[in-house]
Amino acid sequence: MTTNKDEITTPETPEKEKIDNSPSTKDESNMSDSDSSFHLLEGRWTFWYTHRPTTFRNSSVNYDSCLKKLGTFGTIEEFWCYYDHMKFPSELPFYSDIHLFKENLKPMWEEEGNRLGGKWILRLKKGLSTRLWESLVFAVIGEQFSVGKEICGIVCSIRPQEDLISIWTKTANNQIVTQRIKETMKKVLSLPQECPLEYKTHNDSLRDNCSYRNTDRMRKNFESPKFIWWLVVPTCAILLFLMVHWPYAIPFHSLGALGQFLYHLISNYRLILLFIFWSVFLAHIYEAFAARQICRQLNIDQESTYLWMIQTFILGYPSLRILKRYSRRGLW
């Protein structure tokens, strides 16, 4: 008997799959790489610009007509396309405003997403707005505030005496969130802790048709000395004026011993009294302009500055001393 050996066969090895190098595949690959090269932001933002050549308060209709949309972006690359071609705040004319707001949200008080909110206001000396505005822009689009959707936008306003930066919040009555925004704003801008920030609701802005007047701090920008100074200083000034220029109007006999003393001064020392009068007068003028200078350093509004000047001209140092105390506190 012969034994037949089983024939051993090996299975064929499957061919390797060919790589598709067709042009369509290459295009899709390049497109995917291109998409991944963009850096998406968490939200989309819009730059706006307004310029009103006069200081008159305009109605909302006029304001809307001045509002110009510059562009919307949602990636870092798109942001730089706009930002690289924008002027710095220091290069803009007076009464110009740059706005950076969330997409589809106009920088208007009565806008649906804004009307229940308000804004934190930072008043700046001229020349500081460019650096701080850029820092705030980066912080907002980079979501450094960590308050969800509570930030509506930010504004940089250029005015003749000062520049202002404000951050608009969505809900004015949410004290916890608004305070967190305030503290974060100080942190990202490296502001001193005692730097004052003012808050104003949009309802108040609509009521007085103004963004930056009548805020909490603005109402505190003018302070009067104690009543005793209003009684003593003007009385002495009027008496000295009469002694020098119109002594016959003084009832010496009715004043008793004081009348006799005043008559003695007028009779023997009139030139000295005249010198004292004009010295005090010039000193009060100097103090009034010194008060104006301090008001500018503290970025106090123009109306309050005039009040400080008038009060300091009348009262002299008692009024100027209050302003100097504010200045020593290091108000921004």
C-alpha positions in Angstrom: 0.0 0.0 0.0 1.2 3.4 -0.8 0.4 6.4 1.4 -0.4 9.7 -0.3 0.9 12.7 1.6 -1.6 15.6 2.0 -0.6 18.5 -0.1 0.1 21.5 2.1 -1.0 24.9 0.6 -0.3 28.3 2.0 -2.9 31.0 1.7 -2.1 33.9 -0.5 -1.0 37.1 1.3 -3.4 39.9 0.7 -2.1 42.8 -1.2 -1.3 46.0 0.7 -3.9 48.8 0.2 -2.7 51.6 -2.0 -2.6 55.1 -0.6 -4.9 57.4 -2.5 -2.8 60.3 -3.7 -5.5 61.8 -5.8 -5.7 65.7 -5.9 -9.1 65.7 -4.2 -7.7 63.9 -1.1 -4.8 66.4 -1.0 -7.1 69.3 -1.1 -9.2 68.0 1.8 -6.1 67.4 3.8 -4.9 70.9 3.2 -8.3 72.4 4.0 -8.3 70.5 7.3 -4.9 71.8 8.2 -6.0 75.3 7.3 -9.1 75.1 9.5 -7.0 73.9 12.4 -4.6 76.8 12.1 -7.3 79.3 13.2 -7.7 80.0 16.9 -11.4 80.3 17.8 -12.5 82.6 20.6 -15.3 81.6 23.0 -17.6 84.2 21.5 -18.0 86.5 18.5 -17.4 90.3 19.0 -18.0 93.4 17.0 -16.0 96.7 16.8 -18.1 99.9 16.6 -17.0 103.5 16.3 -18.8 106.8 16.9 -17.7 110.4 16.5 -19.9 113.4 17.5 -18.3 116.7 16.6 -20.2 118.7 19.2 -20.7 118.4 22.9 -24.5 118.7 22.7 -26.4 115.8 24.1 -28.0 113.9 21.2 -31.1 111.9 21.1 -30.9 108.1 20.7 -31.9 108.5 17.0 -29.0 110.8 16.3 -26.6 108.6 18.3 -27.7 105.6 16.3 -27.0 107.4 13.0 -23.4 108.2 14.3 -22.8 104.5 15.1 -20.5 102.8 12.6 -19.9 99.1 12.5 -16.2 98.3 11.8 -16.4 94.5 11.7 -17.1 91.2 13.5 -14.6 88.6 14.4 -14.6 85.1 16.1 -11.0 84.1 15.9 -7.7 85.6 17.0 -6.6 85.9 13.3 -9.8 87.9 12.4 -9.3 90.1 15.5 -5.8 91.1 14.3 -7.1 91.8 10.8 -9.2 94.6 12.3 -7.1 95.7 15.2 -3.9 96.2 13.2 -5.7 98.7 11.0 -7.4 100.7 13.8 -6.0 103.9 15.2 -4.9 104.1 18.8 -7.3 106.0 21.2 -4.7 108.7 21.6 -4.8 109.3 17.8 -8.6 109.8 17.7 -10.4 113.3 17.7 -12.3 114.5 20.8 -15.8 113.1 21.3 -14.8 109.8 19.7 -15.8 106.4 21.1 -14.5 102.9 20.3 -16.8 100.1 21.2 -16.2 96.4 21.5 -19.4 94.5 22.0 -20.8 91.0 21.6 -22.1 90.2 18.2 -25.6 91.4 17.4 -25.5 93.8 20.4 -25.3 97.5 19.7 -23.7 99.8 22.3 -26.9 101.5 23.2 -28.6 101.9 26.6 -32.0 100.9 25.4 -30.8 97.8 23.5 -32.6 94.7 24.8 -29.4 93.0 26.1 -28.2 96.2 27.8 -31.2 98.0 29.3 -31.2 96.2 32.6 -27.5 96.7 33.1 -25.0 99.4 33.8 -21.3 100.2 33.4 -18.2 100.6 35.5 -16.4 103.9 34.5 -12.7 104.6 34.8 -11.5 108.2 34.4 -8.0 108.6 33.0 -5.5 111.4 32.5 -4.8 112.1 28.9 -2.2 109.7 27.4 -3.1 106.6 29.5 -6.0 105.3 27.5 -4.1 103.5 24.7 -2.3 101.0 26.9 -5.2 100.3 29.3 -7.7 100.0 26.4 -5.6 97.4 24.7 -5.2 95.4 28.0 -8.9 95.5 28.5 -9.6 94.3 25.0 -7.3 91.3 25.4 -8.9 90.5 28.8 -12.4 90.6 27.5 -12.0 88.6 24.3 -9.8 86.2 26.3 -12.6 85.6 28.8 -10.5 86.6 31.8 -13.5 87.9 33.7 -15.1 84.5 34.2 -18.6 85.9 34.7 -20.4 84.1 31.9 -22.6 86.3 29.7 -22.7 89.2 32.2 -20.3 91.4 30.1 -21.9 93.1 27.2 -19.0 95.1 25.9 -16.4 97.8 26.6 -16.0 101.4 25.5 -13.1 103.9 25.2 -14.3 107.5 25.1 -12.0 110.4 24.1 -12.9 113.8 25.7 -11.0 117.1 25.8 -10.1 117.0 29.5 -9.9 113.3 30.1 -10.3 109.8 28.6 -12.8 107.2 29.9 -12.9 103.5 29.8 -16.1 101.7 30.7 -17.2 98.1 30.9 -20.9 97.4 30.3 -22.6 94.8 32.5 -25.8 92.9 31.7 -27.5 93.0 35.1 -27.1 96.1 37.3 -28.8 94.6 40.4 -26.5 91.6 40.5 -24.2 93.1 43.1 -22.0 90.0 43.4 -21.2 89.8 39.7 -20.8 93.6 39.3 -18.3 93.7 42.2 -16.4 90.7 40.7 -16.2 92.5 37.4 -14.9 95.6 39.2 -12.2 93.7 41.0 -11.2 91.8 37.9 -11.0 95.1 35.9 -8.6 96.5 38.5 -6.5 93.3 38.3 -6.2 93.1 34.5 -5.4 96.8 34.2 -3.0 96.7 37.2 -4.8 99.6 38.9 -4.1 100.5 42.6 -6.7 99.1 45.0 -7.7 102.6 46.0 -8.3 103.7 42.4 -12.0 104.8 42.2 -14.4 103.2 39.7 -17.8 104.7 39.2 -20.9 102.7 38.4 -24.0 104.1 36.6 -27.0 102.1 35.5 -28.4 102.5 31.9 -31.7 103.6 33.4 -30.0 106.6 35.0 -28.2 107.3 31.7 -31.6 107.3 29.9 -33.1 109.5 32.6 -30.5 112.3 32.3 -29.5 111.5 28.7 -25.8 111.3 29.6 -23.3 108.5 30.1 -20.7 110.0 32.4 -22.4 112.7 34.5 -24.2 112.2 37.8 -22.5 109.0 38.8 -22.0 108.1 42.5 -18.5 109.5 42.5 -19.4 112.6 40.4 -21.9 113.6 43.0 -19.1 113.4 45.6 -16.7 115.4 43.5 -17.7 118.7 45.2 -17.6 119.1 48.9 -18.0 122.3 51.0 -16.2 123.2 54.2 -18.0 123.6 57.5 -20.5 126.4 57.8 -18.3 128.4 60.2 -15.9 129.1 57.4 -18.8 130.5 55.2 -19.6 132.8 58.1 -16.2 134.0 59.1 -14.2 134.4 55.9 -16.8 136.3 53.8 -17.6 138.6 56.8 -13.9 139.4 57.3 -13.4 140.0 53.5 -16.4 142.4 53.3 -15.3 144.2 56.4 -11.7 144.6 55.0 -13.1 145.9 51.7 -15.2 148.5 53.5 -12.3 149.6 55.7 -10.1 150.2 52.6 -12.5 151.5 50.0 -15.6 152.7 51.7 -15.0 153.4 55.4 -17.9 155.8 55.7 -20.4 152.8 55.3 -19.2 151.3 58.6 -21.3 152.3 61.7 -18.4 152.8 64.1 -20.6 154.2 66.9 -23.0 151.2 66.8 -20.1 148.7 67.1 -18.8 150.0 70.4 -15.3 149.1 71.3 -14.9 147.2 68.0 -15.9 150.3 66.1 -13.3 152.4 67.9 -10.6 149.8 67.1 -11.6 149.7 63.4 -11.6 153.5 63.3 -8.1 153.6 64.8 -6.8 151.1 62.2 -8.3 153.1 59.3 -7.0 156.4 60.6 -3.4 155.2 61.2 -2.8 152.1 59.1 -4.8 152.5 55.9 -1.9 151.8 53.6 -1.1 148.6 55.5 -4.8 147.6 55.3 -4.7 148.3 51.6 -1.7 146.1 51.1 -3.3 143.3 53.2 -6.5 143.6 51.1 -4.8 143.2 47.7 -2.5 140.5 49.0 -5.4 138.5 50.2 -7.3 139.1 47.0 -4.4 137.9 44.8 -3.8 135.0 47.2 -7.4 133.8 46.7 -7.1 134.1 42.9 -3.9 132.0 43.1 -5.7 129.4 45.3 -8.6 129.3 42.9 -6.3 128.4 40.0 -4.5 125.9 42.2 -7.9 124.3 42.9 -8.4 124.1 39.1 -5.1 122.3 38.7 -5.9 119.8 41.4 -9.3 119.1 39.8 -7.6 118.4 36.5 -5.2 116.0 38.2 -8.1 114.2 39.9 -10.1 114.1 36.6 -13.0 116.0 38.2 -15.7 117.0 35.8 -15.9 120.6 34.5 -19.0 121.7 36.4 -17.5 120.6 39.7 -14.2 122.2 38.8 -16.0 125.6 38.4 -17.7 125.1 41.8 -14.3 124.3 43.4 -12.8 127.4 41.8 -15.6 129.7 43.0 -15.6 128.3 46.4 -11.9 128.5 46.8 -11.8 132.1 45.6 -14.4 133.0 48.3 -13.0 130.9 51.2 -9.4 130.4 50.2 -7.4 127.8 52.0 -10.3 126.0 53.9 -11.6 125.0 50.5 -8.2 124.2 48.9 -7.3 122.0 51.9 -10.2 119.6 51.1 -8.9 119.2 47.5 -5.3 118.6 48.7 -6.6 115.9 51.0 -8.2 114.2 48.0 -4.9 114.6 46.1 -2.9 113.0 48.9 -5.2 109.9 48.8 -3.9 109.2 45.4 -7.2 109.3 43.5 -6.8 108.3 39.9 
